Amino acid sequence: MLSPIAPRIGAVFIPVSDIHAARDWYCRLLGLQPDGEVLFGHIYVLPMNGGSGLVLDSKDYAGPNDRKPLFHFATRDIVAARDFLARIGAAHEQIADGVFVRFEDPDGNLLMVADVPVAG
C-alpha cells in the first residue's frame, strides 16, 4: 500500500508559555535574528539549516506535561493522509485548520501529519 506520508520529519514542536520571550531566547541561543513573523499569534518557525523545521507554539500551553505532538510528518495531500490513517486503523482526529491531522501510534504517542511548507 503506497503511503502519502513522507518518511521525513517536517518539523519539531516546542510548546512554550510566552511566544515572544521564547522566540527571543531561541534566536539568541542559535545566533539568529528574531525578525520573523509570529504566525496566528502563537507560532514562530525558527529558520534552521537542513530539512526539518523548529516550531515554537504557545497555543494551549499547559506546562511540561502538556500532551502535544513534538513533531510532524510531512505530506503533500492531507486528505489522502487522513484517509490512509483511517485505512491502517490509526486513531486520528479530523483535519484541523485545513492542513494537519493529529493521530496516535499503537502505544498512544501523539503524532501529527501536516501539509505545510518546510524550510530546507
Secondary structure, DSSP 8 states (H G I E B T S, - for coil): ---SEEEEEEEEEEE-S-HHHHHHHHHHHHT----S--BTTTEEEE--SSS-EEEEE-TT---TT----SEEEEES-HHHHHHHHHHTT--B---BTTTEEEEE-TT--EEEEE------
